[in-house]
């Protein structure tokens, strides 16, 4: 039962593990910090959303330990945050930075929407695709602010 969902979760894990080798060596320290910061924010957001009954995860790892999605909160989103920040267009204008945010968040939101519509990995109860888009923008922005502050990069509160 739920073979399709287990295969998808397995593929997410495989992609995340393989993606470690594509982090540039000079950015691995940054990636470690970004990963941990993203896990913190994703865990808090995930717990709030699940406990309020807005989303449920019928098929998940560690189902008896936690009602959130371990694969999403601790791997998929943090790895997405790592790559988002490592390849962020620092030297580009505001329009390119906003487009970067929108394109990454739209892609991530679209994949989650497909997972919600065609699998039992997650179910929206009092949630919609735009809630995912908005919440992921907030999470990735907070991760970016903390990352820039931690490494003393210029203007921690700017885009």
N, C-alpha and C positions, 0 to 999 in steps of 0.2 A: 504494500500500500504506500502511496506517495512516492513512488520510484522517481517520477519526473522531478519532484521537488528536491529529493535527496541528491539527484544528479546535478541539479542547478546549484545547490549549496556546495557540493563538492567542487564544481567548476569555479565557483567564487573563491573558495579556499586555494585551489590550484593557481588561479590567476594571481591572487595576492602573494602567494609564496614565490612564484616565478618572478613577479614584478620586483622583488627585492634586488635581484641581480641587475636591474635596469636603473637603479638609483646611482647617480654618479658618485664615485668614491669620495670626492671632496664635499659632498652634500650628505653623507651618511649620518654625521652627527646631527645636522639640522633635521634630517628625516626622522631620527629617533625621537627627538623632542617634539616635533610636529605630531608624530604618531601618538605619543602619550597624551599630549594636550587634546587631540581630537577624540581619543577614547574617553577622556573625562567628560567633555561636553556632550558627546554622543550618548554616553551612558546616562547622564542626567536627563537629557531630552527624551531618550527612549523610555526610561522609567516613568517619567511624567505622562507621556502619551499613552503608554499601556495602562498605567494605573488609573488614568481618567477614563479609560474605556474607548479611546478614539481609534485605536488600531489594535488588532490581535494578530498573533503569529501562530497559526495552527501547527505548522511544521517548522520545527526549530531544533537546534542542538541544545542540550541541557534543559529540557522542558521542565523537569522537576525543580531545577534550581532557580530559574528566572523566567519571567513571562516575556522578556524582550528577545530580540534576535541577536544572539551572540555573534553570528557571522556578519551581520550588518553593523552592529554597534562597535565591535572590536576589530574587524578586519576591513570590510569593504569601504566604509566611510573614512576611517583613518588613513587607509592607503590612498584614497581619492584626495584627501587633504594633503598628504605628503606630495603627491605629484602636482596638485594644484599650486602649492607654494614653491616647490622647486623650480617649476617652469613658468612661474608668474612673470608677466611682462613688466618688470620694474621700470625700465627706461622708456616705456611707451606712454602715450597720452591717455587722458581719462577715458575717452571713447573706446580705445582698445582694451583698457582694463575692465570697463563695464561689459563689453562684448565677451571678454574672456570669462567673467563671472557667469553671464547669462548662458553662454554655450556649454560650459561645464555643468552648471546646475540643471539646464534643460535636458542634457543627455542623461544625467543621473536620475532625474525625475521621470523621464520617459521609460527608462529601464525598470524603475520601481512600479510605475503604472502598469506596464506589461506584466510584471510579476504578480501584481494584485489582481489583474483582470483574468489571467490565464493559469494561475497556479494557486495552491493553498499555502504559499510561503507567508503571505500576509493578507489581511482583510481590512479594508477601510470600514470603520463603523461610523464615526463622526469625523471623518477626515476626507480630504480630496487631494488631487494631484498638486494643486496650487499651495496647499498647506505644506506639502513636502518641499516644494520649490522655495517657499519663504523660510521655512525652518532650516533648510540646508544652507541657504544664503547667510542666515544669522550664525549658524554654527561655523561655517567656513570663515566668516568675517572675524568672529571671536578667536578662532584658532590663529588666524593671520595676525591679529592684534597682539596676542600673547607671544607668538613666535617672534614678531618684530621687537617687542619689548625685551624678551629673554636674550636675544642676540644683539641687542642695542642697535638695531637697524634704524635708519632714518624714519621720522614721522610715524610712530606706532599707531596713531589713530586715523591715518589716512587710508585711502583705497590702496 
